[in-house]
């Protein structure tokens, strides 16, 4: 895949099923010991009742297939999800999506990342985020870092 083959665009309701499946697949690849199939009903409800209503959502397509997306609340600057299909990890999709997120939240971005997700932590640090605190995800019980990007 070349960067010119990647299409970035705004989310449409027709993307819902593909985005939810991409979320499940990518999280399952990152955490194979957790059954994300069991979390699908929760995620679908959250997606339709909260995420779509409160977030800017951009998607990345390659050859007509959804390969990534981010969800960002523009009012708070909170990046809830940045998801890339596992077969496209390290192919530049995440970086292109991050560039879009920076434009959507030019005053800064906060996000939470699991403390054991070193791949994601390195990605965010590469894009200028710093760890500002540590807490526990109330849903999973896993420790998370709050990371922040502040524009220069």
C-alpha positions in Angstrom: 0.0 0.0 0.0 1.2 3.5 -0.8 0.1 6.5 1.0 -1.6 7.8 -2.1 -3.7 4.6 -2.2 -5.1 5.4 1.2 -8.3 7.5 1.3 -9.2 9.5 4.4 -12.8 10.7 4.7 -15.5 11.5 7.2 -17.5 8.6 8.7 -21.0 7.9 7.3 -23.7 5.7 8.8 -22.9 3.1 6.1 -19.5 2.6 7.8 -21.0 1.4 11.1 -20.8 -2.4 10.6 -17.3 -2.2 9.2 -16.1 0.1 11.9 -17.4 -2.1 14.7 -15.9 -5.2 13.2 -12.6 -3.4 12.7 -12.7 -2.3 16.3 -13.3 -6.0 17.4 -10.5 -7.4 15.2 -7.9 -4.9 16.1 -8.5 -5.1 19.8 -8.6 -8.9 19.6 -5.2 -8.9 17.9 -3.8 -6.6 20.5 -5.2 -8.6 23.4 -5.8 -12.2 22.3 -6.5 -13.3 25.9 -9.7 -11.2 26.0 -12.8 -12.3 24.2 -13.9 -9.1 22.4 -16.9 -11.0 20.9 -18.4 -10.8 24.3 -18.0 -7.0 24.3 -19.7 -6.4 21.0 -23.2 -5.6 22.3 -21.7 -3.1 24.7 -19.6 -1.6 22.0 -22.5 -1.4 19.5 -24.6 0.4 22.1 -21.8 2.8 23.0 -21.1 3.4 19.3 -24.7 4.3 18.3 -25.8 6.1 21.5 -22.7 8.1 22.4 -19.7 7.9 20.0 -21.4 8.9 16.8 -23.3 11.7 18.4 -20.4 13.3 20.2 -17.4 12.6 18.1 -15.6 13.6 14.9 -15.0 10.3 13.2 -12.6 9.9 10.3 -12.1 6.7 8.4 -9.2 5.3 6.3 -10.0 3.2 3.3 -7.7 1.1 1.1 -9.1 -0.5 -2.0 -12.6 0.1 -0.8 -12.1 -1.6 2.6 -12.1 0.3 5.9 -8.6 -0.2 7.4 -8.7 2.4 10.2 -10.6 5.1 12.0 -10.5 7.5 14.9 -13.1 8.9 17.2 -12.4 12.3 18.8 -14.6 14.5 20.9 -13.8 18.0 19.5 -15.2 19.8 22.5 -12.9 18.1 25.0 -10.1 17.1 22.7 -10.4 13.5 23.9 -9.3 10.8 21.4 -11.3 7.8 22.4 -10.2 5.4 19.6 -7.6 5.2 17.0 -8.0 1.8 15.3 -6.0 0.3 12.5 -6.5 -3.1 10.9 -3.8 -5.5 12.2 -2.7 -6.3 8.7 -2.0 -2.6 8.2 -0.1 -1.9 11.4 3.2 -0.1 10.7 2.0 0.9 7.2 1.4 4.6 7.9 -2.4 4.4 8.4 -2.2 5.4 12.0 0.1 8.3 11.2 -2.3 9.6 8.6 -5.2 9.3 11.0 -3.2 11.0 13.7 -2.6 14.0 11.3 -6.3 14.3 10.8 -6.9 14.1 14.6 -4.4 17.0 15.1 -6.4 19.1 12.6 -9.7 18.2 14.3 -8.3 19.2 17.8 -5.7 21.9 17.2 -5.7 22.9 20.9 -4.5 19.5 22.1 -5.5 15.9 22.5 -5.9 13.6 25.6 -6.2 9.9 25.4 -5.9 6.8 27.6 -3.8 3.8 26.6 -3.3 0.5 28.5 0.1 0.6 30.2 1.0 -2.8 28.7 0.3 -1.7 25.1 3.8 -0.7 24.3 3.2 -0.7 20.5 0.5 2.0 21.0 2.6 4.0 23.6 5.5 4.1 21.2 3.2 5.3 18.4 1.8 8.1 20.5 5.2 9.2 21.8 6.5 9.3 18.2 3.6 11.7 17.5 4.4 14.0 20.4 2.3 12.6 23.2 3.6 12.4 26.8 2.4 10.4 29.7 0.8 12.7 32.3 -0.7 10.3 34.8 -1.7 6.7 35.5 -5.1 5.3 36.6 -7.3 2.3 36.1 -9.9 1.7 33.4 -13.2 1.3 35.2 -14.6 -1.1 32.6 -11.6 -3.5 32.2 -9.8 -2.9 35.5 -6.6 -2.6 33.6 -4.0 0.2 34.4 -4.0 3.0 31.9 -1.8 6.0 31.2 -3.3 9.4 30.4 -1.3 10.7 27.5 -1.4 14.3 26.2 -0.4 16.1 23.0 -0.1 19.8 23.2 0.7 21.8 20.1 4.0 23.5 19.9 
